[in-house]
Amino acid sequence: RSTRGGVTGATFEEALSRGYAPDGGLYVPEQLPNLSSEQLNLWRKLDFPSLQEEIMKLFVGDELSAYELSGLVHRSYESFSHKDIVPLVPLQNAPGAPVFIAELFHGPTFCFKDLGQQVLVRLLARFAERSKVQKTFLVSTTGDTGPAAMRAVADAKSSNLKIVVFYPEGQISELQRRQMTTRAGATARVISFQGGGDDMDLPLKRLGADNAFAERHGLCGINSYNLGRPVAQLAHYFWSYFRALDRTGAEVGAAVDIVVPSGALGNLAAAFMALKMGLPLRRLVAGVNANDITHRTITKGEFHRSECMEKTLSDAINIQVPYNMERIFYYLVGEDCRLVASWMAEMDRSGFFTLPSPWLQQMQAIFSSARVDDAAMCAATKRASEKHGYLPCPHTAVALGALWSACHAVSPPTATVVLATASPCKFEASVTEAVGSETWKKYQDGPTFPSDAREVLAARETPPRLFAACSTLTETQDCWEAQVREIMDR
């Protein structure tokens, strides 16, 4: 069903294949599973692929056979470099309750998006092959989604899939750019655009809403508005919770806090869904950078779009309007579609929505947040490296900064898990700004710098096409939409 109530009864395949719901909302399950402590204890014994398989069964139902789903899920992790898929690393010398870093970046493109994209793209490939249709993925990226999506399409090895990726010019790292431009080809196009990280979202949403055009080209969006992304990302919350219990000797039911670097909020929405399913998470903490709409929403109820995007050193979470806030609102208000529809209609119309006080209080009972600007991010990176022996990527540093600023006044949980969403290898300029060139060089020349990253940095690039900005954002987005239509219709 849609968060806005205009669509019900969609199959899992239909929800994944459409991306956005026809009424402009986001797809959500008709009903979230309700898990018992007995079920959680059984899941605690599973390895990561088997845990993912059990979770996906609850959503896929009978749309794939058990054999198909099992093979698809297990193949999704064949290119991951760590045997645990998501290892939990203790933060050394952390005061108070134990803090663990959940490293979500051991996939083929060194970021957490691999965890969602590998499963989602393989599901869509299987559905496309079964239906004998072509699918074209239109993907807007602030740095990590694009490379992960392109790699997932390549790994799926399906002749039914094509992909076009758009990224903001000058606002992603060199390695992120090269992960796309060195893979571009006949079935994988890369386009840069002049503007903010989510300026391409509206043109792509309008293309998907044009039913005739979308059907003609088999359009499908695989950014985190696609239900498959948060559903596939549920697994790393259950896994991290279980491993935190193992490390502390606690039993299922113990309270664990989660700290998430937050951009479009697909990861945070997945955490909220896991909590609603019965995972005993205590507080969900969002770390944001200077593009702080999520922080303003949680602290003041101001879901207000900023006038402009600020360039930051943590640019993968440079988001002005996070589309998954709609899913968070949906679960916050007890799945009241009419209320969500009215709120989002106001936001779509004006760019401003203020959360009513009773709902803000309910949000603050679950969520905390902190605004971590570039200076604070650099300080957190330096502190993590020098005091705790851990070199984070800038987005993980935003989460650590949020942990150290937002949680100190709250009674301690059994443990806190901080999501490390990307490897520092992807962000030379930002990490160097934080800790200096000597520390970066030592890391780059050391054994923990991925050899695959070195190969990408040495590979030949195919220059991307550039979409230029016009005088106003509205005119720009209209022009970009027309250009995408022309490219697709050739």
C-alpha positions in Angstrom: 0.0 0.0 0.0 1.0 3.6 -0.3 1.8 5.9 2.7 -0.8 8.2 1.3 -3.6 5.6 1.0 -4.3 5.9 -2.7 -3.0 2.4 -3.5 -3.7 -0.8 -1.7 -3.3 -4.5 -2.5 0.0 -4.1 -4.5 2.2 -7.2 -4.8 5.8 -7.1 -3.6 6.9 -7.2 -7.2 4.6 -4.3 -8.2 5.9 -2.2 -5.3 9.5 -2.8 -6.2 9.0 -2.4 -9.9 7.2 1.0 -9.6 9.4 2.7 -7.0 7.0 5.5 -6.1 3.3 4.7 -5.7 1.0 6.2 -8.3 -0.5 8.6 -5.8 3.0 10.1 -5.1 3.5 8.3 -1.8 6.0 5.6 -0.9 5.1 1.9 -0.7 5.0 0.2 2.7 3.9 -3.3 3.7 0.2 -3.7 4.3 1.2 -4.8 7.8 4.6 -5.2 9.4 5.4 -8.6 10.9 5.2 -8.8 14.7 8.2 -10.8 16.0 8.3 -12.6 19.3 11.3 -12.9 21.6 11.4 -16.6 20.7 11.7 -15.7 17.0 14.4 -13.2 17.7 16.4 -15.8 19.7 16.2 -18.2 16.8 17.4 -15.5 14.4 20.2 -14.7 16.7 21.9 -18.0 15.8 21.9 -17.4 12.0 24.7 -16.1 9.8 24.0 -12.9 7.9 22.8 -14.3 4.6 20.5 -16.8 6.4 19.1 -14.0 8.6 18.4 -11.9 5.5 16.7 -14.8 3.9 14.4 -15.2 6.9 13.5 -11.5 6.9 12.9 -11.4 3.2 10.5 -14.4 3.4 8.2 -12.2 5.5 7.8 -9.7 2.7 8.2 -11.7 -0.5 5.6 -14.3 0.5 4.9 -16.8 -2.3 6.0 -14.5 -5.1 9.3 -16.4 -5.2 9.9 -20.0 -4.3 12.0 -20.7 -1.2 14.7 -22.1 -3.5 14.8 -19.0 -5.7 14.8 -16.6 -2.8 17.6 -18.5 -0.9 19.9 -18.6 -4.0 19.2 -14.9 -4.8 20.0 -13.8 -1.2 23.1 -15.8 -0.8 24.5 -14.8 -4.1 24.0 -11.1 -3.1 26.9 -11.4 -0.6 29.4 -13.4 -2.7 31.4 -10.2 -3.5 31.7 -9.1 0.2 35.2 -9.1 1.6 34.4 -9.9 5.3 33.1 -13.3 6.4 30.6 -11.7 8.7 29.4 -9.4 6.0 28.8 -6.7 8.7 31.5 -7.0 11.4 31.0 -5.2 14.8 34.1 -3.5 16.0 34.4 -2.2 19.6 35.3 1.4 19.9 38.3 1.3 22.1 38.6 3.5 25.3 34.9 4.5 25.0 33.6 5.8 28.3 30.4 4.4 29.8 28.3 1.8 28.0 30.1 -0.2 25.2 30.1 1.4 21.8 30.4 -0.8 18.7 31.0 0.3 15.1 28.9 -1.8 12.6 31.0 -1.7 9.5 28.5 -1.8 6.6 31.2 -1.1 4.0 32.7 -4.5 3.2 30.7 -4.8 -0.1 32.1 -4.3 -3.6 31.8 -0.5 -3.6 32.8 0.0 0.0 29.6 1.4 1.3 26.3 0.3 3.0 24.3 0.8 -0.2 25.7 -2.6 -1.4 23.7 -4.3 1.3 20.4 -3.0 -0.2 21.3 -2.7 -3.9 22.6 -6.2 -4.3 19.4 -7.8 -3.0 17.0 -5.3 -4.6 18.6 -5.4 -8.1 18.7 -9.2 -8.1 15.0 -9.3 -7.1 14.1 -6.9 -9.9 16.3 -8.9 -12.4 14.4 -12.1 -11.4 11.0 -10.4 -11.8 12.0 -8.9 -15.1 13.3 -12.2 -16.5 10.2 -14.0 -15.4 7.9 -11.4 -17.0 10.2 -11.1 -20.1 10.4 -7.3 -19.8 13.2 -4.8 -19.9 13.9 -2.6 -16.9 15.7 0.7 -16.9 16.9 2.1 -13.6 17.0 5.8 -13.2 19.2 6.6 -10.2 20.1 10.0 -8.6 23.1 9.7 -6.3 25.0 11.9 -3.8 28.0 9.5 -4.2 27.3 6.0 -2.9 24.0 4.9 -4.4 25.2 5.2 -8.0 28.3 3.1 -7.8 26.5 0.4 -5.7 23.6 0.3 -8.2 25.9 0.1 -11.2 27.9 -2.7 -9.6 24.7 -4.6 -8.5 23.4 -4.4 -12.1 26.7 -5.8 -13.4 26.7 -8.5 -10.8 23.2 -9.6 -11.6 24.3 -10.4 -15.2 20.9 -9.9 -16.6 20.2 -8.8 -20.2 16.9 -7.4 -19.0 18.5 -4.5 -17.0 19.9 -1.1 -18.0 20.9 1.8 -15.7 21.3 5.6 -16.0 23.0 7.4 -13.0 22.9 11.1 -12.3 25.3 12.8 -9.8 25.9 16.5 -8.8 29.0 17.8 -10.4 31.8 18.5 -8.0 30.0 17.2 -5.0 31.2 13.6 -4.8 34.7 12.2 -4.2 37.1 11.2 -6.9 36.8 7.5 -6.0 33.0 7.7 -6.1 33.1 9.3 -9.5 35.6 6.8 -10.9 33.5 3.9 -9.6 30.8 5.1 -12.0 32.8 6.6 -14.9 35.1 3.5 -15.2 32.0 1.3 -15.5 30.0 3.3 -18.0 29.0 1.6 -21.3 26.1 0.7 -23.5 23.9 -0.5 -20.7 25.2 1.9 -18.0 25.1 5.6 -18.6 26.5 8.3 -16.2 25.3 12.0 -16.3 26.5 14.8 -14.0 24.3 17.8 -13.3 24.9 21.3 -11.9 23.0 21.6 -8.7 22.3 20.2 -5.2 22.3 16.6 -4.4 18.5 16.1 -4.6 17.7 18.5 -7.4 17.3 15.6 -9.8 14.7 13.9 -7.6 11.7 15.8 -8.9 12.4 15.3 -12.6 12.9 11.5 -12.0 9.7 11.4 -10.0 7.8 13.1 -12.7 9.2 10.7 -15.4 8.1 7.7 -13.2 4.6 9.2 -12.8 4.2 9.5 -16.6 2.7 6.0 -16.9 3.0 5.8 -20.7 6.6 6.9 -20.7 7.5 4.7 -17.7 5.9 1.7 -19.2 7.5 2.2 -22.6 11.0 2.3 -21.1 10.4 -0.1 -18.2 11.4 2.7 -15.8 12.2 1.8 -12.2 13.7 3.8 -9.4 16.1 2.1 -7.0 16.9 4.9 -4.7 15.7 4.4 -1.1 12.2 5.5 -1.9 11.9 2.0 -3.4 10.5 -0.2 -0.7 13.1 -2.9 -1.5 15.9 -0.7 -0.1 14.7 -0.3 3.5 13.3 -3.9 3.6 16.8 -5.2 2.5 18.4 -3.0 5.1 16.4 -4.4 8.0 18.9 -7.2 8.3 21.8 -5.2 9.4 19.8 -3.8 12.3 18.8 -7.3 13.5 22.4 -8.5 12.9 24.0 -5.6 14.8 21.6 -5.9 17.7 22.4 -9.6 18.1 26.1 -9.1 17.8 26.0 -6.3 20.4 24.2 -8.8 22.7 26.9 -11.4 22.1 29.6 -8.9 22.9 28.0 -7.8 26.2 26.5 -11.1 27.3 23.0 -9.6 27.3 19.8 -11.4 26.4 17.1 -10.5 23.8 15.1 -7.6 25.2 18.1 -5.6 26.3 18.0 -2.0 25.1 20.4 -0.9 22.4 20.8 2.6 20.9 21.5 3.0 17.2 23.3 6.0 15.7 22.9 6.6 11.9 24.5 9.1 9.5 21.3 10.5 7.9 20.6 11.8 4.4 17.6 10.6 2.5 16.7 8.6 5.7 16.3 5.1 4.0 18.6 3.7 6.7 16.8 5.5 9.6 13.4 4.4 8.2 14.6 0.8 8.2 15.6 1.2 11.8 12.2 2.5 12.7 10.5 -0.4 10.8 12.7 -2.9 12.7 11.7 -1.3 16.0 8.0 -1.5 15.0 8.6 -5.2 14.2 9.7 -5.9 17.7 13.5 -5.3 17.7 14.3 -3.9 21.2 16.0 -0.7 20.0 15.8 2.1 22.5 16.7 5.4 20.8 17.4 6.1 17.1 19.9 8.9 16.8 20.3 10.8 13.5 23.6 12.5 12.7 23.2 15.2 10.0 25.6 17.7 8.5 24.9 21.4 7.8 22.0 20.3 5.5 20.0 19.7 8.6 16.3 19.4 7.8 16.1 16.1 9.7 17.6 17.7 12.8 15.2 20.6 12.6 12.3 18.2 12.2 13.3 16.1 15.2 14.1 19.0 17.5 11.6 21.6 16.5 9.1 19.8 14.2 10.2 22.0 11.2 10.2 19.8 8.1 11.1 22.9 6.1 13.1 22.8 2.9 16.2 25.1 3.0 16.6 27.6 0.2 19.9 26.1 -0.9 22.1 23.1 -0.5 25.4 23.6 1.5 28.5 21.9 0.2 30.1 19.9 2.9 32.9 17.4 3.6 30.3 14.7 4.3 28.6 15.2 0.9 26.9 11.8 0.6 24.3 13.0 3.1 23.7 16.4 1.5 19.9 16.3 1.3 17.4 19.1 1.5 14.2 17.0 1.5 14.7 13.4 2.6 11.9 11.4 1.0 11.9 8.6 3.6 10.7 11.1 6.3 7.3 10.2 4.8 7.8 6.6 5.9 8.9 7.7 9.3 5.8 9.9 9.6 3.6 7.0 8.5 4.8 4.7 11.3 4.9 7.6 13.8 1.1 8.3 13.3 0.1 4.7 13.5 -0.2 4.1 9.7 -2.8 6.9 9.3 -2.6 7.3 5.5 -5.0 10.3 5.4 -3.0 12.2 7.9 0.3 11.5 6.1 -1.3 12.5 2.7 -2.4 15.8 4.1 1.0 16.5 5.6 2.8 15.6 2.4 0.4 17.6 0.3 1.3 20.7 2.3 5.0 19.9 2.0 4.8 19.2 -1.8 2.8 22.5 -2.3 4.9 24.9 -0.1 8.2 23.1 0.9 7.2 23.6 4.5 5.4 21.4 7.0 5.4 21.8 10.8 4.8 18.7 12.8 2.0 19.3 15.4 3.2 19.3 19.0 1.7 16.0 20.1 3.4 14.2 17.2 6.6 16.0 17.8 6.6 14.8 21.4 6.0 11.2 20.2 8.9 11.6 17.7 11.2 12.8 20.4 10.4 9.8 22.6 12.1 7.6 20.0 14.4 9.8 17.9 17.3 12.1 18.8 19.5 14.1 16.5 22.6 16.3 16.2 23.8 18.8 13.6 27.5 18.0 13.0 29.0 20.6 10.7 32.3 20.3 8.9 34.4 21.6 11.9 32.6 19.2 14.3 33.0 16.3 11.8 36.7 16.9 11.5 37.0 17.0 15.3 35.1 13.7 15.6 37.3 12.1 12.9 40.5 13.3 14.8 39.1 12.1 18.1 38.2 8.7 16.8 41.6 8.3 15.2 43.7 9.6 18.0 41.8 8.5 21.1 40.0 5.4 19.9 42.3 4.1 17.2 39.6 4.1 14.6 39.7 6.1 11.3 36.1 6.7 10.1 34.7 8.0 6.8 33.3 11.6 7.1 29.7 10.3 7.4 30.6 7.8 10.1 32.3 10.7 11.8 29.1 12.7 11.6 27.4 9.8 13.5 30.2 9.7 16.1 29.8 13.4 16.5 26.1 12.9 17.1 26.8 10.2 19.6 29.2 12.4 21.6 26.9 15.4 21.5 23.3 14.0 21.6 23.5 11.0 24.0 25.6 12.2 26.9 22.6 13.4 28.9 20.6 10.2 28.5 20.8 7.2 30.8 23.1 4.6 29.3 21.8 1.7 27.2 23.2 -1.8 27.2 25.2 -0.8 24.2 25.3 1.7 21.4 25.8 0.7 17.8 27.1 3.4 15.4 26.7 2.6 11.7 29.8 3.0 9.7 28.2 3.6 6.3 31.3 3.8 4.1 35.0 3.1 4.0 37.3 6.1 4.5 39.1 5.0 1.3 36.4 6.8 -0.7 37.0 10.2 0.8 40.6 11.3 0.6 40.0 15.0 0.6 37.6 15.0 3.6 39.7 12.6 5.7 42.9 14.5 4.9 41.2 17.8 5.9 40.3 16.2 9.2 43.5 14.3 10.2 46.2 15.6 7.9 48.0 14.2 4.9 50.5 12.1 6.9 47.7 10.1 8.6 45.9 9.7 5.2 49.1 8.5 3.5 49.8 6.0 6.3 46.3 4.6 5.8 46.5 4.7 2.0 49.7 2.7 2.0 48.6 0.4 4.8 47.0 -3.1 4.7 43.4 -1.9 5.4 43.1 0.2 2.2 41.2 -1.9 -0.2 43.2 -3.2 -3.2 40.1 -2.9 -5.4 40.0 0.8 -4.6 43.5 1.2 -5.9 42.5 -0.5 -9.2 39.5 1.9 -9.6 41.7 4.9 -9.1 44.1 3.7 -11.8 41.4 2.8 -14.3 40.4 4.8 -17.4 37.3 7.0 -17.1 34.6 7.7 -19.7 33.7 11.4 -19.3 30.0 11.8 -18.3 27.5 14.0 -20.1 26.8 17.2 -18.2 23.3 18.7 -17.6 23.7 22.5 -17.1 21.7 24.6 -14.7 19.3 27.3 -15.9 18.4 30.6 -14.3 15.9 29.1 -11.8 15.5 25.7 -10.2 12.1 25.2 -11.7 13.4 25.9 -15.2 16.4 23.7 -14.6 14.3 20.7 -13.5 12.0 21.1 -16.5 15.0 21.2 -18.8 16.6 18.2 -17.2 13.4 16.2 -17.5 13.2 17.1 -21.2 16.8 16.0 -21.7 16.2 12.6 -20.0 13.2 12.0 -22.2 15.2 12.8 -25.3 18.0 10.4 -24.2 15.5 7.6 -23.4 13.5 8.0 -26.6 16.5 7.8 -29.0 
